[in-house]
Amino acid sequence: MYIYVGDELLFSRTKEQRFPKCEEIKKMLIDRNIKTQPVIKKKFEETGSTTSSEVESSSSSNSENEKQSKKKYKKRRFQKRHRVVYSD
């Protein structure tokens, strides 16, 4: 897994290493004197502070989207199969 800030590699890890926590990543940015753009920082802070409830809600909305897309697909298939063709 890699962490990039712009085009610069900030952190890379092997399977043995653990992923750094939000505070550790902020410290790395400060140590290297990297001035991040506010947009990147905002995204970074949002991803660092996700709670389990937010993760669950996003996964449930994904399953709802999948159900709706399956319904649409079934409806389309049914319409194609049962299309009425009028000929003169």
BELRAUR-V953775 format. One record per run of one state. SS is the DSSP state (a for helix, b for strand, c for the rest). FROM is the first residue (numbers start at 0). TO is the last residue. Records with the same first field share a line. If there is no record, write none. Layout:
SS->FROM-TO ; FROM-TO
This chain:
c->0-0 ; 5-6 ; 12-20 ; 31-36 ; 48-50 ; 81-87
b->1-4 ; 7-11
a->21-30 ; 37-47 ; 51-80
